[in-house]
Amino acid sequence: MNLFKKGMSVLLLMGLVISCDDEGYVPISPDASSFDGSTTPVFSSFSTAISGDGTIVDVKALTVGVDSYVVDFGDGSSAVTLAQGATASHDYSNVDASTDYTISVTAGGMTQTEDITVEHAVTSISSAPSSPEGKRYNLLNIFTDASSVGSAGTGGTPVVLDSGNNLLEFSRLHSDTGVLALSDEVVLADAFYSGVGSSDIHFDVHSNFAEGIDKLKITLVDNTNGVSHVIDDLDLTDGEWTGFDFNLNTDFSSPVVQFDEIIFELATSGTAKDHATITVDNIYMSRVTGATILNGDFEDGQDFWKWTTFTDGETNPFGSSSDGSDFDIDGNDTGGKTRGAKWSSSQSAGEFRTSSSRFAYQELVLTPGANYILEYQYAIKDDSGTDPIGGRRIVGLILDEHYDDGADAVDNLGNNLGFDEGFVAEGKFSDTNNDFGTLVQIPFTANSSGEVGIMFYAVSPKDAFIDNVKVIAQ
């Protein structure tokens, strides 16, 4: 059996070569009475060669005294009759990834066969869509190169472009399905954080119609409850990336509550050709931003407080700490220290500001014109040190807009809806009255867009802390 792959070429050339050296020999003429001018047909062998995308096979028979020969390519297609010396070419179907065939050649009343295996190649694309521009922690990454929270899915055939961008291929969608299994179940209501979820999902899909499909069906599967949510007959664009944004409550066959698998299929009214391949990228969900401060007790470290971009500065928002308040975010005494956010002198801002200074930031979308209170606890060490002008302090602000770059936010600290500078320096939380620190409540009114940013920083030669940050609607 011969194995043919894309780029392989096997060509058996056989010939009959007759030569003689006239020197020293005398030709003998045939006896005319014993030769009637006829020849006996000879079929010695045939050759096969692979070409094209790995599915085109050429066959040529080596015959003598034969006017024609017949080739059966073994895939159910009609046999081909060719004149002696001609080559038969056949393009096998690309529906299956690998198929065995038996080629039969008949010439001069004789038949010879050869078994071959044809590996059907998939043509990968070389382009990729732009990565999503959502901010850190505002995207739940299912499959994308963008920086985000969440867990990726596994499945399909990975493709890595020269640019380093990662794509997924799903092929043979004539009858097969492309399955992307998620490492964790996505529960919409808690997709980002407890009580903070998403209501939409995005896909980027590419298909060349000549070797792919023209319409797509996507199914979100909830294996826990045995429920499938379907959206069918999605129109793709030939040779281009198509972006899809779906509302998970209204666009599928039923509202999506949770899912752990995504299935890609040929749409009910779609057409599949050649290897029926699609390429997929940028599967992600967007966070529903509201009035809830995420990780306000800092039990998850820096999550939801980091900057995506900070020109000439530090994207990390603060240092980790195990010297937080003894009280949890609901006001209950835990009987011991909790985690908190800490700024050391090298991370402080104000007159101590360097490229290593750190600023904590989180975006909210509030009800325009509604009244709120920003509440938190703070503590500052009272160890000896060279105090800044005005004294060591913790600063909390409600910024009047969202910022993409931390440097821009720092340059516009005066553009705020309310702020507080806390100067009480009595030591760590554990050194203060009832291990509670100092409570701050800043009343403010949401702006007309509802888009505000909560920000904190320290100006201190010694460690400063905050804990239990929350926004309370009035």
N, C-alpha and C positions, 0 to 999 in steps of 0.2 A: 504494500500500500504506500502511496506517495502522499506526503503532507505538503500542501501549498499554502503559503502565507503571502501577505501583501509585500510586494517587492521581490519575491522569489521568482526565479525563472529557471525552469528545467526543460531543456530541449535536447532530445535525443536525435542526433543526426546519424543516419546510416546511409551508406552508399555502396555502390559496387564500382570498384575501380579496376580496370583491366589495362595492363600495360605490357609492352613487349619491347624487346631490343632486337631490331632487325639485323644487327651485326652478327654475322656468322650463322644465320638461320635462313632457310628457304621456305617461304610460305607455301602451304599446300592448299590448293583450291578444293572446295567441296565437290563431291560427286553429285552432279546435277540430278542424277536419277534417284538419289536417296534423300533429297531435301525438297519439300513442297512449299517452302516459304512461310509456314505457320510457326508461332511461338507458344510456349506454355505459360499461362498467367502465373505470376509469382507475387504473393503478399507476405512480405517478411516481417514487418512490424509497423507500429505507428508511434509518433512522438506527441507529447503534450507539453504545453508551456502556459504559465500563468502571467497575467498582465493586468493593467488597469488598477482598480481598487482592491484587487485580491479575489475577484469573483469572475473575471473573464479568462476563459481557457481556450487555447488554440490547439487544434488537432490536425496532424498531417500524416497520411499513410504513405509508407514506402512500398511501392508496387512496381512491377514490370509486366508489360503486356496486358494491363487492365485499363479500360477506357474510363471507368468511374468507380467510386466507392461510397459507401453509406455510413454515416456517423450517427449513433444514438447516444446522447449525452446523459442519459440515465435519470433525468429529473421529470419525466413525463412530457417533455416538449416533443414536437415533431422531429423525426429523423431528418438529416440533411444529406442530400446526394451531391457529390462534387466530382469534377473531372480529375483525372490523374495529375498529381503535382500540385493541386490546389489545397488551400488550408481552410478548415472549418473553424469558425470562431463563435463562441457562445458565452453569454453573460448570465451566470446563475443568479437566482433570486437571492436577495440579501435579508430575507425575513429571519432566518435562523443564524445564530452566531457561528455555528460550525456544522457542516453536513457532509456525510459520506455519499459518494456517487460511484456508479459503475459505468464506464464509457465502453461502448461496443462499436467496433469498426468491421464492416463486412466488405470484402473485395474478392472478386474472382471465385465466388462460391465459398470462401473461407471467412470465418469470424474470429476476431481476437478481442479480448477485454482487458481493462485495467481499472483497478479500484483506486479512487483518489479521495482525499479529504480537503474540502475547500473551507478555509477560515475567512469568514466574511468581515471585513474591516469596517470600523466606524470612523467617519471623518470628523475630527474635533474642530471646533471653531477657535479663532485666535483673538476674539474681542471679549470685553467684559463691560458690564454697566458700571456706572459710578457707585462707589460705596455710599451708604446713607449718611446724611449730614446731621443726624440727630445728636443731641448733646449726651454726654456721659450719663448713664443711668436712666435715660429717657427711651432707650431701645432695649427690647428683649431679643437677644440674638438667637435665632434658630439655625440659620446658616448665612453668614456674611463675614467679610474681613473687617467690618467696623468694630471698634472697641465698644463693648456693651456688656450688660449683665445677662444672666441666663445661661442655659446649657445648649450645646449644639446638637444637631441631629446627625445620624449616621446612615448611610445608604447611598446607592448610586455608584457611579465610577468617578473618582476624583480626577480633576484636570487642573494642573498648575500652569498658568501662563508665564511667559518670560518676565512679565511685570511682577510676578509673585502672587497675583490674584488667584484665588481658589474658586473653582466652579464644580458643578455636579452634572454628570451626564446620565440620562435615563434612556435606554435604547430598547428596540424590539417592542414598541408599543402597539404593534398590530394586534397582539393578543396578550403580551405581558403587561404588568403594571410596574411603575417605578415607586418604590417604597422608601420613605425617609422615616426611620424610627428615631424618636427623641429619647435622649438619655434620662430625661425627667418628664413627668406629666405636667402639662401646662394647665393650671387652674386659672381661668380668666380673672376671677375676682381677686386673687392673690398672686398674680403673675410676677409682680415686682417686689411686693412686700405685703405683709399681713394687712388685708383690707385695701390694698392699692393694686389695681389691675389694668386691663387693657380691653378695648372693644374693637380693635381692628388688626388686620394682618396684611403684609405686603409681600408680593412675589415679583421677581424679574425672570422672564422666560424667553429663550431664543430657539427658533426653529427655521431651518432651510427646508421649504416645502418639498423640494425634489428628493430629499432623503430623510424627511422628518414627518411631522403632522401639521395640519392647518388649524385644528381646533382641539382644545384641551378640556379635560375634566379633572377637577381637584376634589379630593375627599379628605376631610379631617375626621380621624377615627378616635373614638373614646373606647378603648378596649376594656376599661374598668366596668363600664356600664353597657357595653355592647351596642353603642350608638354610632352611626355614621352621618356626617353632615356633608352634603354634596352641593357643588356648584358646577354646572355642565355647560357645554357649547361655548367656551371662551374663545374668542377670535384671536389668533396670533397674527403677527406681521411677518411676512416672508423675508428671511435674511436679516431681521433686525430684533433687538431686544424689546420686549413688550412688558410694561410695568402694570401690575394689577394691585389695587387697593380695595379690600373688602371689609364691610362692616360685619363683625362676627355675630351680631344680633339679628341682622335682617337679610344678608345676602346669600346665606347658605340655605339648604332645604329645611333646616330647623335651627333655632338659636343655639350657639355653641357655648357650653358651660366649661368643658375641659376637653383636652385631646392629648394623645401621646404618639400619633402616627399621621403622616401625610402621604396620600397616595396620588400619583400622577398617572392619568390614563388618556387614551384616545377618546375624544368626545363622542357622544352618541351619533352626531351627524358629521363627524370628522372623517378625513381621509388620511391614511398612512401610506408612505412610500419608502422604498429602499430599506435602510436599517431603522427607520422610524425613530429618530433620536431627537430629544429636546435637551437643552442645557439650562440649568437653573442656578440662580444666584440671589443674594439679598432677600432671604426670608426672615422677616422680623416683625415685631409688634411694638406699638408705641404706647408709652405709659399715659394713663389718664391722670393728668396733673390737677390736684385740687388743693384743699387747705390743710392737708395732713402733712406734718413734718415727718419724714422718713428717717429712721435710725436716730431719733431725738435723744435716746438714752445712750447712744454710742456703743451699745453692746455688740454691734457689727463693725466696730472699728471706724474706718473712714468712709464706708459705703454711703453714697448719696450726698456727700459733702465735697467731693473732689471736683476740681476744675478740669474741663476737657482741654482748654488752652489757657496758658498764662504767659504772655510774651515777656521774655527776659525775667521770668519769675518761676515760682514753685507751684506746681499743680496740686501737690499734697496739701491738705487743709490745716492739719495740726499734727501733733505727735500723739502716739498712743499713751494711754494711762490706765493704771489700776487704782488710782486715787480719786475716783469719783465720789459722788454723794452716797451716804448710807441710805438714802431714800430713792425708790424707783420712780418712774415717770408718772405713776398714778398717785404718788404721795405716800406710799407705804414704806415703813421702816424695815429695811431688809436685814438689819442686825449686823451689817458689815459693809465694807466699801464695795461699790459697783465700778464699772468702767466709766470713763469720762473722756473729754478732750483736753489736751494739755498743750500749752505753748511754753517753750524754754526761752531763755534770753536770746539765743541765736535764731529763733523762729519768730521773734517779736517784730512789730512794725513800728510806726511812728518814727521817732528819732533813731531807733535801732534798725530801721529798715535796710535790708540788703536783698540780694537776689534769692536768699534762702528764707525770707520772711514768708509766713503762711497765713492764708485767709480762708476761712470756712464759708461755703456758699451753698444755698439750696433754693431752687425756684418753686414758687407756688402760683396757682391761678385761682384767685379769690372772686367772690361776688362783687362786681364793681359797685363802689359806694357804700359797701357794708362795713360795719365796725368790728374790729378784732383786737386781741391782746397778744403780743409776743411775750412768752413767759420762759424764764430759765433761771438756773442757779449758778453762782460763780464763787470762786475762792482764789486768793492770791497769797503766795508765800510771803512771810514778813521777815525773812532772813536779811541780813545786812547786804547792801549793794548800792551802786550809784544810780539813784532814781532819775528818770527822765523829767524834763520840765513839766510841771503839773502833776507829777506823781505817777506811780505804777497803776495800771488800770486794765480792765477788760471792756471792750467796746462791742455792743450789739446794735445792729441797724436793720431797718426795713427799707431796702432800695426801691426806687420808684419805677424800675423796669427790669427786664431780663438782660443779662450780658453774656455774650459768647466768649469773651476774653477777660480773664481776671484782672489784667492790667487796666482795662477800660473801667471796670467797676471801681478799682482803687482810685483811679483818677476822678471819679464822680461820686465820692462818698457824701458830698454835700447834697446830692440829689436823692434825698430820702424822705420817707413818710413818717419817720420817728427813729430815735436812737437813744442809747444810754451809755454813759461812761461810769463804770463801777470802780471806786477807789478803795473799797474796804479790803485791807490786806491783813488778815489775821492768821494766815497759815493755810495749809491744805484743808480740804473739807473735814478731815478727821480732827483738825485742831480747832474748828469753829464750834459755835454754840449748837449743841445737839447734832453735830456732824452734818449739818445741813448747808452751811455756807450762807451766801446772801441771795435772797430771792429778788428777781427783777421782773417787773411787769410794764411793758411799753404799749400803751393804747395807740391805735392808728386806724385810719380809714382807707380802705382799698381805693386805688385809682380807677379811672374810667375803663381801663383795659382789664383790670383784675390781675395783671401780670406784675408780681413783686418778687424780690429776691431777699432772702434772709442771710445776713452776713455777720461774722464774728472775727475779731482779731485781738491780740494782746499787745500792750506796750509795757514791758516789765523786764528788769534785770534778773528776776527770779521766776520760777515756774508759776503759771497761772492756769486756772481750770474753769471749764463750764460743764454743765450736765443738765439733763432733763429739759430739753428744749421742746416747746410746743406752741402752736397758734390756736387761740380759743376764739370762736365766734361769739359776738355779743348780741 
